């Protein structure tokens, strides 16, 4: 399914990273059974084989021994960082930002109602609430409570974290509520009546799993979940999708598709567009590739596109988004392009495409939104948004025009999405933000412009600050962009505390946005903030991502090093004053920087990281990322993975920058064993590192604002101390 277009309720989704979207206890490798010798060959017993990994026990997530170790490390890190005179002030300031009642609110339209999920100091787990559009536009809207997660958790004595909801279109009189324990990816799903504001007794419900439940109609759902032994993939996601009728047990659901155990996942969902329904089934054989089907009259009809392409339907048109080149009848459509053709022609095998988006070396597709009469294309040109509207005649002829009401070519991010599901209206929401300007939310209508309805107030004083886009030259000559936020009158003498953030994977683009916490805790206090747009991301389309896949991964690390060296060469900062930060895949980036170029940095914050690339595919969702990194069980893949795998490359006797590793016990995507084992090994080798593990919180590291504020205050206290941030 397309990541851009048609509403698809109930389709399986996952995420691997975010700077911190995104999808990941393993047992030790089974030893080979020894061959019994016919006679002894020595009078003394042989020496035992060397232990390859003495810290496998730290992969046992909830074992008493592992948790005792984690708590001991927490006591050490908190004892140091919480003793800092500024810690409480930082934590309280961050908590105030996260709980602020005047922060920007976004809503989802459900019939005549506008829904919002909200967390603050009174509702740490959050509440689901609704209002009218007229009320929402007011400065202080009145809300009607739908579901109180704190009250539910207390009543059921469960550590519930809200994981989203999907409501039956177009009546919205039934919803499927997802709840996770402690914030992990695995969740339970229960049917909910939003009119009576209660869970439906005997309604649709699935137990905890990394699966999904999605509406077909009021009495029928698609379900992909853990059906028992053999029903999940090696990545921990469903291998089977079924159709389930109301009033029947889950065991009676009818299988409509099965994938392979080695697949990432399978799923299904119903989409709506211009009054029509489309049922999709998909099989993800790898993270970015797989088979897609339209389900017609009970049969799965294969969508004939490249395995790594995305497919969408809008206004009777088939929309195809390519990741790699596609040659048809002697013509090659480039990877990164978006194509359109009448759906009926497409299903009949005709391929007379219109090119809606053509990629270029400095241009990529950021997204697309289907409204009732127009299809809005959001392009990135050197990571700056440019929007266009396409319309199509009944004869199938497409016409393009600029989208009015946006500042083109500025350093910032503009996003557009439909107000109505199913392309029922030309109304849209538009959000805009940049590094120094708080986010705004506008309501518009195609052809009529947009009017601001909400804005977040400033959370830090941006007076005297500026944003620049700069380019560094990587090892292979590639120009790599980065954004720098700093004082206009900053002295270029190498003395400025600088924080460099990076991710570089899974085709994730890092675009400019207002960081209330980073702005108040870093930029406003004199620190320089830098965001690296290295290869592996999606800033310049699929090719930018593919340039750093598998055995080419080193280029992403070379790009990050080039930016660090450029900051030093320009005398913005110096190694002692340069700190770096990243999470998930970005945590792997931090680990590689730590082990490859320890001389470049004065501090490292490594969040929910991958670090043991020898075993990553055996831990939680790790197998789903082998398309990105490779399979370490294959000698040819391990040959390059072992060159940068941080856990295997950290060495005694090397001077490393001081590092804070963070993780979460309840992270069921990136296993906390990565960070635990790395810290244990570095401590054994005598290195100065500290570790903090949140005992819940999922892949985001925190399950509520209190935990998030504590975690971020620890990180900024560490960075300020190590890099000498003026206070």
C-alpha positions in Angstrom: 0.0 0.0 0.0 1.0 3.5 -0.6 2.7 5.4 2.3 1.1 8.6 0.9 -2.5 8.2 -0.3 -5.8 6.4 0.3 -7.1 5.8 3.8 -6.5 2.2 4.7 -8.0 1.2 8.0 -6.6 -1.9 9.6 -3.6 -2.4 7.3 -0.5 -3.6 9.2 2.1 -0.9 9.8 5.5 -0.7 11.4 8.3 1.7 11.9 12.1 1.2 12.5 13.3 4.3 13.5 12.8 7.7 14.3 14.8 10.2 15.2 13.7 10.1 18.6 9.3 6.2 12.9 9.3 3.8 12.8 9.9 -1.5 13.2 12.5 -5.5 16.3 15.0 -12.2 24.0 16.9 -14.1 22.0 18.4 -17.4 23.0 22.1 -18.1 22.5 23.1 -19.8 19.3 22.6 -23.5 19.6 26.1 -25.1 19.7 27.0 -27.9 17.2 26.8 -31.3 18.8 30.3 -32.5 19.5 31.7 -35.6 17.8 32.8 -38.3 20.3 36.5 -39.2 19.9 37.4 -42.9 19.6 40.3 -42.5 22.0 41.9 -39.7 23.9 44.6 -37.7 22.1 46.0 -36.1 25.2 46.6 -36.9 28.8 45.2 -33.5 30.0 41.7 -32.2 29.2 41.5 -29.7 26.3 41.1 -26.0 27.1 37.5 -24.8 26.8 36.7 -22.8 23.7 36.8 -19.1 24.1 33.4 -17.5 25.0 32.4 -15.3 22.0 29.9 -13.3 23.9 30.0 -13.4 27.7 27.1 -11.0 28.0 24.3 -13.0 26.4 22.6 -13.1 29.7 21.8 -9.4 29.3 19.5 -10.3 26.4 17.2 -11.9 28.9 15.0 -8.9 29.1 13.1 -9.5 32.4 15.5 -11.8 34.2 16.2 -10.8 37.8 20.0 -10.8 37.1 19.7 -8.5 34.0 17.2 -6.1 35.6 19.4 -5.9 38.8 22.3 -5.0 36.5 20.2 -2.3 34.7 19.0 -0.8 38.0 22.6 -0.7 39.3 23.6 1.2 36.2 20.6 3.5 36.6 21.6 4.3 40.1 25.1 5.2 39.0 23.9 7.5 36.1 21.1 9.1 38.1 23.4 9.6 41.0 25.7 11.6 38.8 23.3 13.5 36.6 20.5 14.1 39.0 23.0 15.6 41.4 23.7 18.3 38.8 22.3 21.7 40.2 20.5 22.3 36.9 18.9 18.8 36.5 15.6 19.5 38.4 15.3 22.8 36.5 15.8 21.1 33.2 13.4 18.3 34.0 10.7 20.7 35.2 11.1 22.9 32.1 10.8 20.0 29.7 7.8 18.6 31.6 6.1 22.0 31.4 6.6 22.0 27.6 5.3 18.4 27.2 2.3 19.1 29.4 1.6 22.6 28.2 -2.2 23.2 27.7 -1.5 25.7 24.9 0.6 23.3 22.7 -0.6 22.7 19.2 -3.6 20.4 18.9 -4.4 18.3 15.9 -7.7 16.5 15.3 -9.2 13.7 13.2 -12.6 14.2 11.7 -15.1 11.4 12.5 -18.4 12.3 10.9 -19.3 15.7 12.5 -17.0 15.2 15.4 -13.3 16.1 15.7 -11.2 13.7 17.9 -8.0 14.2 19.7 -5.7 12.2 22.0 -4.3 14.3 24.9 -1.8 13.9 27.7 -0.9 16.3 30.5 0.0 16.3 34.2 -3.5 15.3 35.1 -3.8 12.6 32.4 -0.3 11.1 32.1 -1.6 8.1 30.2 -3.9 10.3 28.2 -7.6 10.8 27.3 -9.4 10.4 24.0 -11.8 13.3 23.5 -14.0 15.0 20.9 -15.5 18.3 20.0 -17.1 20.2 17.1 -15.2 22.2 14.5 -16.7 25.5 15.7 -15.5 24.6 19.3 -12.1 23.4 18.1 -11.4 26.8 16.5 -11.8 28.5 19.8 -8.8 29.4 22.0 -10.0 27.1 24.8 -12.3 24.5 23.3 -14.8 22.4 25.3 -14.2 18.7 25.0 -16.3 15.6 25.6 -14.5 12.7 27.1 -14.6 9.4 25.2 -12.1 7.2 27.0 -9.8 7.8 30.0 -6.7 5.6 29.7 -5.6 6.4 33.3 -8.9 5.3 34.7 -8.9 2.1 32.5 -5.4 1.2 33.6 -6.4 1.7 37.2 -9.6 -0.3 36.9 -7.9 -3.2 35.1 -4.6 -3.0 37.0 -2.7 -3.0 33.8 0.1 -0.6 32.6 -1.9 0.5 29.5 -0.4 2.9 27.0 -2.7 4.1 24.2 -1.6 2.8 20.8 -4.2 4.3 18.5 -7.7 3.6 17.2 -9.5 2.9 14.0 -13.1 3.7 13.5 -15.7 2.2 11.1 -16.0 4.5 8.0 -18.3 6.3 7.2 -20.6 5.9 10.2 -17.9 5.9 12.9 -20.2 4.1 15.4 -17.7 1.4 16.2 -14.0 1.7 16.8 -11.1 -0.6 17.4 -8.9 0.5 20.3 -5.3 -0.6 20.6 -3.6 -0.7 24.0 0.0 -1.8 24.7 1.5 -2.8 28.0 4.3 -0.4 28.9 4.4 1.2 25.4 5.7 -1.7 23.4 4.8 -2.4 19.7 2.7 -5.5 20.7 -0.8 -4.5 21.7 -4.3 -5.8 22.4 -7.2 -4.6 20.2 -10.8 -4.3 21.5 -14.0 -3.1 19.9 -15.4 0.1 21.4 -18.7 1.9 21.1 -18.0 5.6 21.0 -21.8 6.4 21.4 -22.1 4.5 24.6 -18.4 5.2 25.5 -17.8 1.6 26.5 -16.1 -1.5 25.2 -18.4 -3.9 23.3 -19.1 -7.1 25.3 -18.5 -10.0 23.1 -17.2 -7.7 20.3 -14.1 -8.1 18.2 -11.0 -8.5 20.3 -7.5 -9.9 19.8 -4.9 -10.7 22.4 -1.5 -9.1 22.7 0.6 -9.4 19.5 2.2 -7.3 16.8 -0.8 -7.7 14.6 -3.8 -5.8 13.4 -7.6 -5.7 13.3 -9.3 -3.7 10.6 -12.9 -3.0 9.5 -14.5 -4.4 6.4 -18.0 -3.6 7.6 -19.7 -3.5 10.9 -19.9 -7.3 11.2 -16.7 -8.2 9.4 -13.0 -7.5 10.0 -9.6 -8.4 8.6 -7.4 -9.9 11.3 -3.7 -10.7 11.3 -2.3 -11.7 14.7 -0.7 -14.6 16.5 -3.0 -17.6 15.8 -0.7 -20.0 17.5 2.5 -22.0 16.7 3.8 -21.3 13.2 1.5 -18.3 12.5 4.2 -15.6 13.0 7.2 -14.7 10.9 10.8 -14.8 12.0 10.5 -11.1 12.5 7.7 -11.5 15.0 4.8 -10.2 12.8 1.8 -12.1 11.5 2.3 -14.6 8.7 -1.5 -15.2 8.1 -4.4 -12.8 7.5 -8.0 -13.9 7.9 -11.6 -12.6 7.5 -13.5 -12.8 10.8 -17.3 -12.6 11.1 -19.1 -11.1 14.2 -20.4 -13.7 16.6 -18.0 -16.4 15.6 -14.8 -17.4 17.6 -11.5 -16.3 16.3 -10.7 -19.9 15.5 -13.5 -19.9 12.9 -12.0 -17.0 11.0 -11.4 -17.8 7.3 -7.8 -17.6 6.0 -7.5 -15.4 2.9 -3.7 -15.3 2.6 -0.6 -16.9 4.0 3.0 -15.7 3.7 6.3 -17.5 4.4 7.9 -17.8 7.8 10.9 -15.8 6.5 8.7 -12.9 5.4 8.4 -9.7 7.4 4.6 -9.7 7.6 1.3 -10.1 5.8 -1.8 -8.0 6.3 -5.0 -6.7 4.7 -7.2 -3.6 4.8 -10.1 -1.8 3.3 -9.6 1.5 1.6 -12.3 4.0 0.6 -12.1 6.5 -2.3 -14.8 8.6 -3.9 -17.5 6.4 -2.5 -15.9 3.1 -3.6 -14.2 0.5 -1.5 -11.0 -1.4 -2.3 -9.7 -4.4 -0.3 -6.0 -4.9 -0.3 -3.9 -7.8 0.8 -0.1 -7.5 1.0 2.9 -9.7 1.7 6.1 -8.1 2.8 8.9 -10.5 1.8 11.4 -7.8 3.1 11.1 -4.4 4.6 10.6 -2.5 1.4 9.5 -5.3 -1.0 6.6 -7.7 -1.4 3.5 -8.7 -3.3 0.3 -6.6 -3.3 -3.2 -7.8 -4.2 -6.6 -6.3 -4.8 -9.2 -8.6 -3.4 -12.0 -8.9 -5.9 -15.1 -11.2 -5.4 -13.2 -13.2 -2.8 -10.1 -13.7 -4.9 -6.7 -12.0 -4.5 -5.7 -10.4 -7.8 -2.0 -9.6 -8.0 -1.1 -6.0 -8.7 1.5 -6.2 -11.5 4.1 -3.7 -10.3 7.7 -4.1 -9.1 8.0 -5.7 -5.7 9.5 -2.6 -4.1 6.9 -0.2 -5.6 3.9 1.3 -3.7 0.3 1.3 -5.0 -2.6 3.6 -4.4 -6.0 4.3 -5.9 -7.5 7.8 -6.3 -10.5 8.9 -8.3 -10.5 5.7 -10.4 -6.8 6.1 -11.1 -4.0 3.6 -10.3 -1.1 5.5 -8.6 2.3 3.7 -8.6 5.3 5.1 -6.7 8.7 3.5 -7.7 11.8 2.9 -5.6 13.8 1.5 -8.5 13.8 1.8 -12.3 10.9 0.1 -14.1 11.3 -0.7 -17.8 8.1 -1.3 -19.8 7.8 -1.7 -23.5 11.2 -0.2 -24.1 10.6 2.8 -21.8 12.3 3.1 -18.4 10.5 5.0 -15.6 13.0 6.2 -13.0 13.2 5.1 -9.4 11.5 7.7 -7.2 8.9 8.6 -9.8 5.1 8.6 -9.3 2.9 7.4 -12.2 -0.8 7.3 -12.8 -3.1 5.6 -15.2 -6.9 4.7 -15.2 -7.4 1.8 -12.8 -9.6 -0.2 -15.3 -6.8 0.1 -17.9 -4.2 -0.9 -15.4 -6.0 -4.0 -14.3 -6.5 -4.9 -17.9 -2.8 -4.8 -18.5 -2.5 -1.5 -20.2 0.4 0.7 -19.1 -0.3 4.2 -20.5 1.1 6.2 -17.6 1.2 9.9 -16.8 4.3 11.0 -14.9 3.0 12.9 -11.8 6.4 13.3 -10.3 9.9 13.0 -11.9 12.8 12.7 -9.5 16.1 14.6 -10.0 19.4 14.6 -8.3 18.3 17.3 -5.8 14.5 16.5 -5.8 12.4 13.8 -4.2 8.8 13.0 -3.4 7.8 13.9 0.2 4.2 12.8 0.0 0.8 13.0 -1.7 -2.7 13.6 -0.5 -5.9 12.7 -2.4 -8.7 15.3 -2.0 -12.0 15.1 -3.8 -11.0 17.0 -7.0 -7.3 17.3 -6.7 -4.2 15.1 -5.9 -1.7 17.2 -4.0 2.0 16.3 -4.6 4.5 17.4 -2.0 8.0 17.7 -3.5 11.3 18.2 -1.7 13.9 20.2 -3.6 17.1 20.3 -1.5 14.9 19.5 1.4 12.6 22.4 0.8 8.9 21.8 0.1 7.2 22.7 -3.1 3.5 21.7 -3.6 1.5 21.1 -6.7 -2.1 20.1 -7.5 -3.0 17.5 -10.2 -6.5 17.1 -11.5 -7.8 14.5 -13.9 -10.6 14.7 -16.4 -13.2 12.0 -17.1 -11.2 11.2 -20.2 -8.2 10.5 -18.0 -6.1 13.6 -18.9 -4.0 15.0 -16.0 -3.4 18.7 -15.5 -0.8 20.3 -13.1 -0.8 23.6 -11.3 1.1 25.1 -8.3 -0.5 24.8 -4.9 -1.3 28.2 -3.6 -0.7 29.5 -0.1 2.7 28.1 0.8 6.1 29.7 1.0 8.1 27.8 -1.6 11.8 27.2 -1.2 12.1 28.3 2.4 13.9 26.3 5.1 11.0 24.7 6.9 8.5 21.9 6.5 5.0 22.1 5.1 2.6 19.1 5.3 -0.9 18.6 3.8 -3.4 16.0 4.6 -7.2 15.5 4.0 -9.8 16.5 6.5 -12.2 13.9 5.3 -11.4 10.2 4.9 -12.1 8.6 1.5 -11.5 11.7 -0.6 -15.0 13.0 0.3 -14.0 16.7 0.4 -11.5 19.2 -0.9 -10.9 20.4 2.6 -7.4 19.9 4.0 -5.2 20.5 7.0 -1.9 22.2 6.5 0.9 22.4 9.1 4.0 24.5 8.8 7.1 24.7 11.0 10.8 25.4 11.0 13.6 25.3 13.5 12.8 28.8 14.9 9.1 29.1 14.2 6.5 27.1 16.3 4.2 24.9 14.4 0.9 26.2 13.0 -2.2 24.4 11.8 -4.4 25.8 9.1 -7.7 24.7 7.6 -8.1 25.2 3.8 -10.1 24.2 0.8 -8.6 23.5 -2.6 -8.8 26.6 -4.7 -9.7 28.8 -1.8 -6.6 29.1 0.3 -6.1 28.2 4.0 -6.7 30.0 7.3 -4.7 29.4 10.4 -6.8 27.9 13.2 -4.1 26.9 15.8 -0.5 27.8 16.6 1.9 26.7 19.2 3.4 29.5 21.2 7.2 30.0 21.3 9.0 27.9 23.9 12.3 29.6 23.7 13.7 33.0 22.7 14.9 32.7 19.1 16.2 36.3 19.0 19.6 36.4 17.4 19.4 32.9 16.1 19.7 31.9 12.4 19.2 28.7 10.3 21.6 27.8 7.5 21.7 25.0 5.1 25.3 23.9 4.3 27.0 21.1 2.4 29.9 19.0 3.3 31.9 16.9 0.9 32.0 13.2 1.8 34.9 10.8 1.2 33.7 9.8 -2.3 33.0 13.4 -3.3 29.3 13.5 -2.7 27.8 16.8 -1.4 25.9 16.1 1.8 23.5 18.7 3.2 23.1 19.6 6.8 21.1 22.3 8.7 22.8 24.5 11.3 21.0 26.5 14.0 23.3 29.0 15.7 23.7 32.6 16.9 24.1 35.1 14.0 27.1 36.7 15.8 28.7 33.3 16.7 32.5 33.5 16.9 34.2 31.0 14.6 36.9 30.1 17.0 36.1 26.4 17.7 34.7 27.1 21.1 31.0 26.6 20.5 29.3 23.6 22.2 27.7 21.8 19.2 25.2 19.0 19.1 25.1 17.0 15.8 22.0 14.8 15.3 21.8 12.0 12.7 19.8 9.0 11.6 20.6 7.9 8.0 18.5 4.8 7.3 15.2 3.3 6.1 14.5 6.1 3.7 13.6 8.4 6.6 14.0 12.1 5.8 15.0 14.6 8.5 13.2 17.8 7.6 13.3 21.1 9.5 10.9 21.4 12.5 10.4 23.3 15.7 12.1 21.5 18.6 10.7 23.1 21.7 12.9 21.0 24.0 16.1 21.1 22.0 15.5 24.8 21.4 15.0 25.7 25.1 17.7 23.4 26.4 20.4 23.9 23.8 20.1 26.6 21.2 18.7 29.3 23.5 21.6 28.6 25.9 24.2 29.2 23.3 24.6 25.8 21.9 24.8 25.1 18.1 22.3 22.5 16.8 23.1 20.6 13.6 21.0 18.0 11.7 22.8 15.7 9.2 21.0 14.6 6.1 23.3 11.7 5.3 22.7 8.9 2.8 20.5 6.1 4.0 17.7 8.6 4.6 15.1 9.7 2.0 15.9 13.4 1.6 16.9 12.9 -2.1 14.6 9.9 -2.8 15.1 6.2 -2.9 18.5 6.5 -4.5 19.8 8.4 -1.5 18.6 5.6 0.7 19.9 2.8 -1.6 23.3 4.4 -1.8 23.9 3.2 1.8 22.3 -0.2 1.8 24.0 -3.4 3.1 27.7 -3.5 1.9 27.5 0.2 1.0 26.6 1.2 4.6 29.9 2.8 5.2 29.0 5.8 3.0 26.4 6.9 5.6 29.1 6.9 8.2 31.5 8.7 5.9 28.9 11.4 5.3 28.4 12.0 9.0 32.2 12.1 9.6 32.4 14.7 6.7 29.8 16.9 8.4 31.6 16.7 11.7 34.9 17.5 10.0 33.3 20.4 8.2 32.0 21.9 11.4 35.5 21.7 12.9 37.2 23.0 9.7 34.8 26.0 9.7 35.8 26.5 13.3 32.2 26.3 14.5 33.4 23.9 17.1 36.2 21.5 18.0 36.3 17.8 18.9 36.2 18.5 22.6 33.1 20.7 22.1 31.3 18.5 19.5 28.6 16.1 20.8 26.5 13.7 18.8 23.1 12.1 19.3 20.9 9.5 17.6 18.5 6.7 18.3 17.5 3.3 16.9 19.3 3.1 13.5 20.7 6.5 14.6 21.9 4.7 17.7 23.9 2.4 15.4 25.3 5.5 13.8 26.4 6.7 17.2 28.0 3.4 18.0 29.9 3.4 14.7 31.1 7.0 15.3 32.2 6.0 18.8 34.3 3.1 17.5 35.5 4.5 14.1 36.3 8.1 15.0 36.5 8.6 18.7 38.9 11.5 18.1 36.2 13.6 16.5 33.8 13.9 19.4 33.6 15.1 23.0 30.4 13.4 24.0 27.9 10.8 22.6 24.3 10.1 23.4 23.3 6.7 22.0 19.6 6.1 22.3 17.7 2.7 22.0 20.4 1.5 19.6 21.4 -1.4 17.4 24.9 -2.3 18.3 25.5 -6.0 18.0 25.2 -6.6 14.2 26.3 -10.2 14.7 23.0 -11.0 16.4 20.6 -8.2 15.6 18.6 -10.4 13.3 17.9 -12.9 16.1 16.6 -10.2 18.5 12.9 -9.2 18.3 12.0 -7.5 15.0 15.7 -7.5 13.8 15.1 -10.1 11.0 12.8 -7.6 9.3 15.8 -5.3 8.7 18.1 -7.6 6.8 17.2 -5.8 3.5 18.7 -2.7 5.1 21.8 -4.2 6.7 22.4 -7.8 5.4 22.3 -11.2 7.0 25.2 -11.8 9.4 24.8 -15.6 9.0 26.0 -15.3 5.5 29.9 -15.0 5.4 29.8 -12.5 2.6 27.5 -10.2 4.6 29.3 -10.7 7.9 32.5 -9.7 6.0 31.3 -6.1 5.8 29.1 -6.0 8.8 31.9 -7.0 11.2 33.9 -4.0 10.0 31.5 -1.5 11.5 29.5 -3.5 14.1 30.2 -1.4 17.3 29.9 -4.3 19.8 32.6 -6.2 17.9 34.9 -3.2 17.4 35.1 -1.6 20.8 38.6 -2.2 22.1 40.5 -1.8 25.4 43.2 0.8 25.5 41.4 3.2 23.1 40.3 6.6 24.4 36.6 7.0 23.6 34.5 10.1 24.2 32.3 9.8 27.2 29.0 8.2 26.2 25.5 8.0 27.7 23.6 4.9 26.4 19.8 4.9 26.9 17.3 2.1 26.4 13.9 0.8 27.5 13.1 -2.6 29.0 9.8 -2.6 27.2 11.2 -1.8 23.8 10.0 -4.8 21.7 11.4 -3.4 18.5 15.1 -2.8 19.1 16.2 -5.2 21.9 17.6 -3.5 25.0 20.3 -6.2 25.0 22.2 -4.2 22.4 22.8 -1.3 24.7 23.2 -3.4 27.8 25.9 -5.6 26.3 27.8 -2.7 24.8 27.9 -0.9 28.2 28.9 -4.1 30.0 31.7 -4.7 27.5 33.0 -1.1 27.6 32.9 -1.1 31.4 34.9 -4.4 31.5 37.5 -2.7 29.2 37.7 0.3 31.5 36.0 2.9 29.5 34.1 5.8 31.0 30.4 5.2 30.0 27.1 5.5 31.8 23.8 3.8 31.1 20.1 4.6 31.8 17.3 2.2 31.1 13.6 3.1 31.4 11.8 0.1 32.8 8.9 0.8 30.4 8.3 3.0 27.4 8.6 1.0 24.2 10.9 2.1 21.3 10.3 5.8 22.0 12.0 5.3 25.4 9.2 6.7 27.5 5.5 5.8 28.1 4.4 9.2 29.4 5.5 12.8 29.8 7.1 12.4 33.2 9.3 9.6 31.9 10.1 11.6 28.7 11.0 14.7 30.7 13.3 12.7 33.0 15.0 10.9 30.1 15.6 14.1 28.1 16.8 16.0 31.2 19.4 13.3 31.8 20.6 13.6 28.2 20.8 17.4 28.2 22.5 17.4 31.6 25.1 15.0 30.3 25.7 16.9 27.1 25.9 20.3 28.9 28.4 18.9 31.4 30.6 17.2 28.8 30.6 20.0 26.2 30.6 23.0 28.6 27.3 24.5 27.6 27.0 28.0 29.2 24.2 28.1 31.7 
